[in-house]
Amino acid sequence: MSHRKFEAPRHGHLGFGPRKRTRSHRGRVKAYPKDDAKKPVHMTAFMGYKAGMTHIVRDLERPGSSKFWQ
């Protein structure tokens, strides 16, 4: 079997790999389509981001909670 994975995009769940932290949390638009002044105004690009790279810290101050004052 040849090394096809270098010549084609991954399919299915493997399309979300590699699972690692991103270099920056801001998205990048790599290419913009050319605007035509004769056509009406429309969205030329959509800036996305890599999901799942957030970190949330919260305190639980509910008596009876398993994490109360720990």
N, CA, C and O atoms as a CHARMM CRD file, in Angstrom:
* protein
*
  280
    1    1 MET  N      0.84600  -1.17300   0.00000 PROA 1      0.00000
    2    1 MET  CA     0.00000   0.00000   0.00000 PROA 1      0.00000
    3    1 MET  C      0.89300   1.23800   0.00000 PROA 1      0.00000
    4    1 MET  O      1.83800   1.32900   0.78300 PROA 1      0.00000
    5    2 SER  N      0.59700   2.16200  -0.85500 PROA 2      0.00000
    6    2 SER  CA     1.42200   3.36900  -0.94200 PROA 2      0.00000
    7    2 SER  C      1.04700   4.36000   0.15500 PROA 2      0.00000
    8    2 SER  O      0.08200   4.14600   0.88900 PROA 2      0.00000
    9    3 HSD  N      1.80000   5.42700   0.26200 PROA 3      0.00000
   10    3 HSD  CA     1.55300   6.44800   1.27900 PROA 3      0.00000
   11    3 HSD  C      0.52700   7.43900   0.77200 PROA 3      0.00000
   12    3 HSD  O      0.86100   8.57600   0.43800 PROA 3      0.00000
   13    4 ARG  N     -0.72600   7.00500   0.71500 PROA 4      0.00000
   14    4 ARG  CA    -1.79400   7.85300   0.19400 PROA 4      0.00000
   15    4 ARG  C     -2.13500   8.98900   1.14600 PROA 4      0.00000
   16    4 ARG  O     -2.65300  10.01600   0.70700 PROA 4      0.00000
   17    5 LYS  N     -1.85900   8.83400   2.43800 PROA 5      0.00000
   18    5 LYS  CA    -2.27700   9.84300   3.39900 PROA 5      0.00000
   19    5 LYS  C     -1.57100  11.17700   3.18400 PROA 5      0.00000
   20    5 LYS  O     -2.02700  12.20200   3.69200 PROA 5      0.00000
   21    6 PHE  N     -0.48900  11.18300   2.45500 PROA 6      0.00000
   22    6 PHE  CA     0.19400  12.43300   2.16200 PROA 6      0.00000
   23    6 PHE  C     -0.37000  13.11100   0.92100 PROA 6      0.00000
   24    6 PHE  O     -0.04000  14.26500   0.64700 PROA 6      0.00000
   25    7 GLU  N     -1.21100  12.41800   0.17300 PROA 7      0.00000
   26    7 GLU  CA    -1.71900  12.95000  -1.08600 PROA 7      0.00000
   27    7 GLU  C     -3.20100  13.28400  -1.03900 PROA 7      0.00000
   28    7 GLU  O     -3.71800  13.86800  -1.99200 PROA 7      0.00000
   29    8 ALA  N     -3.90100  12.93800   0.02900 PROA 8      0.00000
   30    8 ALA  CA    -5.33400  13.17500   0.10600 PROA 8      0.00000
   31    8 ALA  C     -5.70100  13.59300   1.52700 PROA 8      0.00000
   32    8 ALA  O     -5.01400  13.22000   2.47800 PROA 8      0.00000
   33    9 PRO  N     -6.76300  14.35300   1.67900 PROA 9      0.00000
   34    9 PRO  CA    -7.18400  14.72900   3.03100 PROA 9      0.00000
   35    9 PRO  C     -7.72900  13.52900   3.79400 PROA 9      0.00000
   36    9 PRO  O     -8.14900  12.53300   3.20400 PROA 9      0.00000
   37   10 ARG  N     -7.71500  13.64300   5.10500 PROA 10     0.00000
   38   10 ARG  CA    -8.23300  12.56100   5.93200 PROA 10     0.00000
   39   10 ARG  C     -9.75300  12.58600   5.93300 PROA 10     0.00000
   40   10 ARG  O    -10.37100  13.63900   5.77800 PROA 10     0.00000
   41   11 HSD  N    -10.33700  11.42400   6.10600 PROA 11     0.00000
   42   11 HSD  CA   -11.78800  11.29900   6.07100 PROA 11     0.00000
   43   11 HSD  C    -12.31200  10.93400   7.45000 PROA 11     0.00000
   44   11 HSD  O    -11.62200  10.29700   8.24600 PROA 11     0.00000
   45   12 GLY  N    -13.54100  11.34800   7.71800 PROA 12     0.00000
   46   12 GLY  CA   -14.19600  10.96100   8.95900 PROA 12     0.00000
   47   12 GLY  C    -13.57000  11.60400  10.18100 PROA 12     0.00000
   48   12 GLY  O    -13.19800  12.77700  10.15500 PROA 12     0.00000
   49   13 HSD  N    -13.45400  10.82700  11.25500 PROA 13     0.00000
   50   13 HSD  CA   -12.95400  11.33500  12.52500 PROA 13     0.00000
   51   13 HSD  C    -11.49000  11.75900  12.43000 PROA 13     0.00000
   52   13 HSD  O    -11.06400  12.65300  13.16200 PROA 13     0.00000
   53   14 LEU  N    -10.72400  11.14600  11.55500 PROA 14     0.00000
   54   14 LEU  CA    -9.31400  11.50200  11.42100 PROA 14     0.00000
   55   14 LEU  C     -9.12000  12.88400  10.81000 PROA 14     0.00000
   56   14 LEU  O     -8.01400  13.42500  10.84200 PROA 14     0.00000
   57   15 GLY  N    -10.18200  13.46100  10.25300 PROA 15     0.00000
   58   15 GLY  CA   -10.07600  14.80100   9.69000 PROA 15     0.00000
   59   15 GLY  C     -9.86400  15.86600  10.74100 PROA 15     0.00000
   60   15 GLY  O     -9.50200  16.99400  10.40800 PROA 15     0.00000
   61   16 PHE  N    -10.08500  15.53300  12.02300 PROA 16     0.00000
   62   16 PHE  CA    -9.90500  16.49400  13.10200 PROA 16     0.00000
   63   16 PHE  C     -8.52500  16.38700  13.73600 PROA 16     0.00000
   64   16 PHE  O     -8.26300  17.05700  14.73500 PROA 16     0.00000
   65   17 GLY  N     -7.65600  15.58300  13.20000 PROA 17     0.00000
   66   17 GLY  CA    -6.32000  15.42800  13.76700 PROA 17     0.00000
   67   17 GLY  C     -5.33900  16.40100  13.15100 PROA 17     0.00000
   68   17 GLY  O     -5.65700  17.00500  12.12600 PROA 17     0.00000
   69   18 PRO  N     -4.20200  16.57600  13.70500 PROA 18     0.00000
   70   18 PRO  CA    -3.73500  15.98700  14.94200 PROA 18     0.00000
   71   18 PRO  C     -4.33700  16.68000  16.15700 PROA 18     0.00000
   72   18 PRO  O     -4.59100  17.88500  16.13000 PROA 18     0.00000
   73   19 ARG  N     -4.56400  15.91400  17.22400 PROA 19     0.00000
   74   19 ARG  CA    -5.16000  16.48700  18.43000 PROA 19     0.00000
   75   19 ARG  C     -4.05200  17.09600  19.27700 PROA 19     0.00000
   76   19 ARG  O     -3.40900  16.40100  20.06400 PROA 19     0.00000
   77   20 LYS  N     -3.83600  18.36600  19.11600 PROA 20     0.00000
   78   20 LYS  CA    -2.82300  19.06900  19.89800 PROA 20     0.00000
   79   20 LYS  C     -3.24800  20.51300  20.07000 PROA 20     0.00000
   80   20 LYS  O     -4.20100  20.96900  19.43900 PROA 20     0.00000
   81   21 ARG  N     -2.54500  21.22100  20.91800 PROA 21     0.00000
   82   21 ARG  CA    -2.86600  22.62500  21.14700 PROA 21     0.00000
   83   21 ARG  C     -2.46000  23.45200  19.93900 PROA 21     0.00000
   84   21 ARG  O     -1.44000  23.20400  19.29700 PROA 21     0.00000
   85   22 THR  N     -3.28700  24.43400  19.65600 PROA 22     0.00000
   86   22 THR  CA    -3.01400  25.29000  18.51300 PROA 22     0.00000
   87   22 THR  C     -1.97500  26.35200  18.86800 PROA 22     0.00000
   88   22 THR  O     -1.80000  26.68400  20.04100 PROA 22     0.00000
   89   23 ARG  N     -1.28900  26.88000  17.86200 PROA 23     0.00000
   90   23 ARG  CA    -0.28900  27.92100  18.10500 PROA 23     0.00000
   91   23 ARG  C     -0.93100  29.21600  18.55700 PROA 23     0.00000
   92   23 ARG  O     -0.39600  29.90400  19.42600 PROA 23     0.00000
   93   24 SER  N     -2.07500  29.55700  17.97800 PROA 24     0.00000
   94   24 SER  CA    -2.76700  30.78300  18.38000 PROA 24     0.00000
   95   24 SER  C     -4.26300  30.50000  18.41400 PROA 24     0.00000
   96   24 SER  O     -4.76200  29.65200  17.67500 PROA 24     0.00000
   97   25 HSD  N     -4.97300  31.22100  19.27900 PROA 25     0.00000
   98   25 HSD  CA    -6.41000  31.01500  19.40700 PROA 25     0.00000
   99   25 HSD  C     -7.18000  31.80700  18.36500 PROA 25     0.00000
  100   25 HSD  O     -8.38300  31.60800  18.20100 PROA 25     0.00000
  101   26 ARG  N     -6.50500  32.69400  17.66500 PROA 26     0.00000
  102   26 ARG  CA    -7.16200  33.46100  16.61100 PROA 26     0.00000
  103   26 ARG  C     -7.07300  32.70400  15.29100 PROA 26     0.00000
  104   26 ARG  O     -6.04400  32.10700  14.97400 PROA 26     0.00000
  105   27 GLY  N     -8.14400  32.73400  14.54000 PROA 27     0.00000
  106   27 GLY  CA    -8.14800  32.05000  13.26400 PROA 27     0.00000
  107   27 GLY  C     -7.39000  32.81800  12.19600 PROA 27     0.00000
  108   27 GLY  O     -7.10100  34.00300  12.35800 PROA 27     0.00000
  109   28 ARG  N     -7.07400  32.14300  11.11400 PROA 28     0.00000
  110   28 ARG  CA    -6.37600  32.76500   9.99300 PROA 28     0.00000
  111   28 ARG  C     -7.19200  32.54900   8.73300 PROA 28     0.00000
  112   28 ARG  O     -7.74500  31.47100   8.51500 PROA 28     0.00000
  113   29 VAL  N     -7.26200  33.57000   7.91400 PROA 29     0.00000
  114   29 VAL  CA    -7.86800  33.43600   6.59500 PROA 29     0.00000
  115   29 VAL  C     -6.71600  33.38500   5.61200 PROA 29     0.00000
  116   29 VAL  O     -6.00100  34.37100   5.43100 PROA 29     0.00000
  117   30 LYS  N     -6.53400  32.24300   4.97900 PROA 30     0.00000
  118   30 LYS  CA    -5.36200  32.06300   4.13100 PROA 30     0.00000
  119   30 LYS  C     -5.52800  32.66500   2.74700 PROA 30     0.00000
  120   30 LYS  O     -4.54200  33.04400   2.11500 PROA 30     0.00000
  121   31 ALA  N     -6.75300  32.75700   2.27000 PROA 31     0.00000
  122   31 ALA  CA    -6.96500  33.29400   0.92400 PROA 31     0.00000
  123   31 ALA  C     -8.30100  34.01300   0.87400 PROA 31     0.00000
  124   31 ALA  O     -9.29700  33.53700   1.42000 PROA 31     0.00000
  125   32 TYR  N     -8.31400  35.14200   0.22700 PROA 32     0.00000
  126   32 TYR  CA    -9.53400  35.90800   0.01300 PROA 32     0.00000
  127   32 TYR  C     -9.90300  35.82900  -1.46600 PROA 32     0.00000
  128   32 TYR  O     -9.02800  35.96200  -2.32200 PROA 32     0.00000
  129   33 PRO  N    -11.17100  35.61700  -1.78000 PROA 33     0.00000
  130   33 PRO  CA   -11.56500  35.68700  -3.18700 PROA 33     0.00000
  131   33 PRO  C    -11.53500  37.13500  -3.66400 PROA 33     0.00000
  132   33 PRO  O    -11.68900  38.06400  -2.87200 PROA 33     0.00000
  133   34 LYS  N    -11.34000  37.31100  -4.93300 PROA 34     0.00000
  134   34 LYS  CA   -11.29900  38.65300  -5.51200 PROA 34     0.00000
  135   34 LYS  C    -12.70000  39.25200  -5.51900 PROA 34     0.00000
  136   34 LYS  O    -13.66800  38.58700  -5.88700 PROA 34     0.00000
  137   35 ASP  N    -12.79800  40.51500  -5.10900 PROA 35     0.00000
  138   35 ASP  CA   -14.07400  41.21800  -5.11800 PROA 35     0.00000
  139   35 ASP  C    -14.32500  41.83100  -6.48900 PROA 35     0.00000
  140   35 ASP  O    -13.41000  42.31700  -7.15400 PROA 35     0.00000
  141   36 ASP  N    -15.58400  41.79400  -6.88800 PROA 36     0.00000
  142   36 ASP  CA   -16.00000  42.41900  -8.13900 PROA 36     0.00000
  143   36 ASP  C    -16.90200  43.59200  -7.77500 PROA 36     0.00000
  144   36 ASP  O    -17.93500  43.40200  -7.13400 PROA 36     0.00000
  145   37 ALA  N    -16.52300  44.79600  -8.17600 PROA 37     0.00000
  146   37 ALA  CA   -17.28100  46.00000  -7.82300 PROA 37     0.00000
  147   37 ALA  C    -18.65900  46.02700  -8.47600 PROA 37     0.00000
  148   37 ALA  O    -19.53800  46.76000  -8.02400 PROA 37     0.00000
  149   38 LYS  N    -18.86000  45.24900  -9.51800 PROA 38     0.00000
  150   38 LYS  CA   -20.14400  45.23800 -10.22400 PROA 38     0.00000
  151   38 LYS  C    -21.18900  44.38400  -9.50700 PROA 38     0.00000
  152   38 LYS  O    -22.38800  44.58900  -9.69400 PROA 38     0.00000
  153   39 LYS  N    -20.74700  43.43400  -8.69300 PROA 39     0.00000
  154   39 LYS  CA   -21.67100  42.54900  -7.98600 PROA 39     0.00000
  155   39 LYS  C    -22.06400  43.16600  -6.64800 PROA 39     0.00000
  156   39 LYS  O    -21.32900  44.00400  -6.12600 PROA 39     0.00000
  157   40 PRO  N    -23.21700  42.77000  -6.07200 PROA 40     0.00000
  158   40 PRO  CA   -23.61200  43.30900  -4.76200 PROA 40     0.00000
  159   40 PRO  C    -22.66800  42.83600  -3.65000 PROA 40     0.00000
  160   40 PRO  O    -21.92900  41.86500  -3.81000 PROA 40     0.00000
  161   41 VAL  N    -22.71500  43.53800  -2.53900 PROA 41     0.00000
  162   41 VAL  CA   -21.84300  43.22300  -1.41100 PROA 41     0.00000
  163   41 VAL  C    -22.25200  41.87600  -0.81500 PROA 41     0.00000
  164   41 VAL  O    -23.43900  41.61500  -0.61600 PROA 41     0.00000
  165   42 HSD  N    -21.27800  41.03400  -0.53400 PROA 42     0.00000
  166   42 HSD  CA   -21.53100  39.73200   0.06500 PROA 42     0.00000
  167   42 HSD  C    -20.34800  39.35800   0.96000 PROA 42     0.00000
  168   42 HSD  O    -19.29400  39.99400   0.91300 PROA 42     0.00000
  169   43 MET  N    -20.53600  38.33300   1.76300 PROA 43     0.00000
  170   43 MET  CA   -19.47300  37.88800   2.65200 PROA 43     0.00000
  171   43 MET  C    -18.40200  37.17600   1.83300 PROA 43     0.00000
  172   43 MET  O    -18.69700  36.21700   1.12000 PROA 43     0.00000
  173   44 THR  N    -17.17400  37.63900   1.93400 PROA 44     0.00000
  174   44 THR  CA   -16.10200  37.04500   1.14400 PROA 44     0.00000
  175   44 THR  C    -15.34800  35.96100   1.89900 PROA 44     0.00000
  176   44 THR  O    -14.79400  35.05300   1.28000 PROA 44     0.00000
  177   45 ALA  N    -15.31600  36.03900   3.22900 PROA 45     0.00000
  178   45 ALA  CA   -14.56900  35.04500   4.00100 PROA 45     0.00000
  179   45 ALA  C    -15.22300  34.87000   5.36400 PROA 45     0.00000
  180   45 ALA  O    -15.90900  35.76300   5.86400 PROA 45     0.00000
  181   46 PHE  N    -14.99900  33.71400   5.94500 PROA 46     0.00000
  182   46 PHE  CA   -15.49100  33.43000   7.29200 PROA 46     0.00000
  183   46 PHE  C    -14.30200  33.01200   8.14100 PROA 46     0.00000
  184   46 PHE  O    -13.58100  32.07300   7.80100 PROA 46     0.00000
  185   47 MET  N    -14.10600  33.71600   9.24500 PROA 47     0.00000
  186   47 MET  CA   -12.96100  33.41400  10.09100 PROA 47     0.00000
  187   47 MET  C    -13.39100  32.46500  11.19900 PROA 47     0.00000
  188   47 MET  O    -14.23900  32.81000  12.02200 PROA 47     0.00000
  189   48 GLY  N    -12.81700  31.28800  11.22100 PROA 48     0.00000
  190   48 GLY  CA   -13.14400  30.30000  12.23200 PROA 48     0.00000
  191   48 GLY  C    -12.01400  30.13500  13.22500 PROA 48     0.00000
  192   48 GLY  O    -11.01000  30.84500  13.15600 PROA 48     0.00000
  193   49 TYR  N    -12.17000  29.21600  14.13500 PROA 49     0.00000
  194   49 TYR  CA   -11.14600  28.95100  15.13000 PROA 49     0.00000
  195   49 TYR  C    -11.17300  27.47100  15.47300 PROA 49     0.00000
  196   49 TYR  O    -12.14700  26.77200  15.19500 PROA 49     0.00000
  197   50 LYS  N    -10.10500  27.01200  16.07100 PROA 50     0.00000
  198   50 LYS  CA   -10.04600  25.61900  16.47500 PROA 50     0.00000
  199   50 LYS  C    -10.80000  25.45800  17.78700 PROA 50     0.00000
  200   50 LYS  O    -10.45500  26.09600  18.78200 PROA 50     0.00000
  201   51 ALA  N    -11.80000  24.63500  17.79700 PROA 51     0.00000
  202   51 ALA  CA   -12.64500  24.47700  18.98400 PROA 51     0.00000
  203   51 ALA  C    -11.97300  23.57000  20.01000 PROA 51     0.00000
  204   51 ALA  O    -11.12100  22.74600  19.67800 PROA 51     0.00000
  205   52 GLY  N    -12.37500  23.74400  21.24400 PROA 52     0.00000
  206   52 GLY  CA   -11.88900  22.88000  22.30200 PROA 52     0.00000
  207   52 GLY  C    -10.58400  23.31600  22.92000 PROA 52     0.00000
  208   52 GLY  O     -9.97900  22.54500  23.66400 PROA 52     0.00000
  209   53 MET  N    -10.12700  24.51500  22.64300 PROA 53     0.00000
  210   53 MET  CA    -8.85900  24.97400  23.19300 PROA 53     0.00000
  211   53 MET  C     -9.07300  26.02900  24.27300 PROA 53     0.00000
  212   53 MET  O     -8.23600  26.91500  24.44600 PROA 53     0.00000
  213   54 THR  N    -10.18000  25.94500  24.99800 PROA 54     0.00000
  214   54 THR  CA   -10.44900  26.91200  26.05300 PROA 54     0.00000
  215   54 THR  C    -10.18900  26.27400  27.41000 PROA 54     0.00000
  216   54 THR  O    -10.14800  25.05100  27.54300 PROA 54     0.00000
  217   55 HSD  N    -10.01800  27.11600  28.39800 PROA 55     0.00000
  218   55 HSD  CA    -9.77000  26.63800  29.75500 PROA 55     0.00000
  219   55 HSD  C    -10.65100  27.44800  30.69000 PROA 55     0.00000
  220   55 HSD  O    -10.59500  28.67700  30.68000 PROA 55     0.00000
  221   56 ILE  N    -11.45300  26.78600  31.48800 PROA 56     0.00000
  222   56 ILE  CA   -12.38700  27.46400  32.38400 PROA 56     0.00000
  223   56 ILE  C    -12.05900  27.06700  33.81700 PROA 56     0.00000
  224   56 ILE  O    -11.91500  25.88500  34.13100 PROA 56     0.00000
  225   57 VAL  N    -11.94300  28.07200  34.68300 PROA 57     0.00000
  226   57 VAL  CA   -11.73100  27.84200  36.11000 PROA 57     0.00000
  227   57 VAL  C    -12.92000  28.43200  36.84400 PROA 57     0.00000
  228   57 VAL  O    -13.26800  29.59300  36.62600 PROA 57     0.00000
  229   58 ARG  N    -13.53800  27.66000  37.69700 PROA 58     0.00000
  230   58 ARG  CA   -14.67800  28.17200  38.44800 PROA 58     0.00000
  231   58 ARG  C    -14.62900  27.64400  39.87500 PROA 58     0.00000
  232   58 ARG  O    -14.06900  26.58100  40.14200 PROA 58     0.00000
  233   59 ASP  N    -15.22300  28.40500  40.78000 PROA 59     0.00000
  234   59 ASP  CA   -15.29500  28.02100  42.18400 PROA 59     0.00000
  235   59 ASP  C    -16.70900  27.57000  42.50700 PROA 59     0.00000
  236   59 ASP  O    -17.68500  28.19500  42.09200 PROA 59     0.00000
  237   60 LEU  N    -16.80700  26.49000  43.24100 PROA 60     0.00000
  238   60 LEU  CA   -18.10300  26.01900  43.70800 PROA 60     0.00000
  239   60 LEU  C    -18.24400  26.40000  45.17000 PROA 60     0.00000
  240   60 LEU  O    -17.47700  25.94200  46.01600 PROA 60     0.00000
  241   61 GLU  N    -19.20900  27.22400  45.46000 PROA 61     0.00000
  242   61 GLU  CA   -19.44300  27.63800  46.84000 PROA 61     0.00000
  243   61 GLU  C    -20.82100  27.19300  47.30200 PROA 61     0.00000
  244   61 GLU  O    -21.51900  27.92600  48.00400 PROA 61     0.00000
  245   62 ARG  N    -21.20200  25.99700  46.90600 PROA 62     0.00000
  246   62 ARG  CA   -22.49000  25.45300  47.32200 PROA 62     0.00000
  247   62 ARG  C    -22.26800  24.45000  48.43700 PROA 62     0.00000
  248   62 ARG  O    -21.58000  23.45200  48.22300 PROA 62     0.00000
  249   63 PRO  N    -22.81400  24.67300  49.60000 PROA 63     0.00000
  250   63 PRO  CA   -22.69300  23.66700  50.66600 PROA 63     0.00000
  251   63 PRO  C    -23.34700  22.35500  50.21600 PROA 63     0.00000
  252   63 PRO  O    -24.42400  22.35400  49.62000 PROA 63     0.00000
  253   64 GLY  N    -22.68900  21.27100  50.51000 PROA 64     0.00000
  254   64 GLY  CA   -23.19000  19.96900  50.10600 PROA 64     0.00000
  255   64 GLY  C    -22.55800  19.47100  48.82500 PROA 64     0.00000
  256   64 GLY  O    -22.71600  18.30200  48.47200 PROA 64     0.00000
  257   65 SER  N    -21.84300  20.33800  48.12100 PROA 65     0.00000
  258   65 SER  CA   -21.17200  19.92400  46.89900 PROA 65     0.00000
  259   65 SER  C    -19.92700  19.11900  47.25500 PROA 65     0.00000
  260   65 SER  O    -19.31300  19.36000  48.29400 PROA 65     0.00000
  261   66 SER  N    -19.55000  18.17500  46.41300 PROA 66     0.00000
  262   66 SER  CA   -18.37700  17.35300  46.69900 PROA 66     0.00000
  263   66 SER  C    -17.08500  18.15600  46.60000 PROA 66     0.00000
  264   66 SER  O    -16.06700  17.75100  47.16200 PROA 66     0.00000
  265   67 LYS  N    -17.10600  19.28100  45.89900 PROA 67     0.00000
  266   67 LYS  CA   -15.91000  20.10600  45.73600 PROA 67     0.00000
  267   67 LYS  C    -15.95300  21.37200  46.59000 PROA 67     0.00000
  268   67 LYS  O    -15.18200  22.30200  46.35100 PROA 67     0.00000
  269   68 PHE  N    -16.83400  21.42000  47.57300 PROA 68     0.00000
  270   68 PHE  CA   -17.01300  22.62700  48.37700 PROA 68     0.00000
  271   68 PHE  C    -15.78700  22.87700  49.24500 PROA 68     0.00000
  272   68 PHE  O    -15.41300  22.02300  50.04900 PROA 68     0.00000
  273   69 TRP  N    -15.15100  24.05300  49.08900 PROA 69     0.00000
  274   69 TRP  CA   -13.97400  24.51400  49.83400 PROA 69     0.00000
  275   69 TRP  C    -12.81400  23.53600  49.74600 PROA 69     0.00000
  276   69 TRP  O    -12.18200  23.23700  50.75900 PROA 69     0.00000
  277   70 GLN  N    -12.53400  23.04900  48.59100 PROA 70     0.00000
  278   70 GLN  CA   -11.36400  22.18000  48.40700 PROA 70     0.00000
  279   70 GLN  C    -10.35500  22.86200  47.53300 PROA 70     0.00000
  280   70 GLN  O     -9.29700  22.29800  47.25500 PROA 70     0.00000
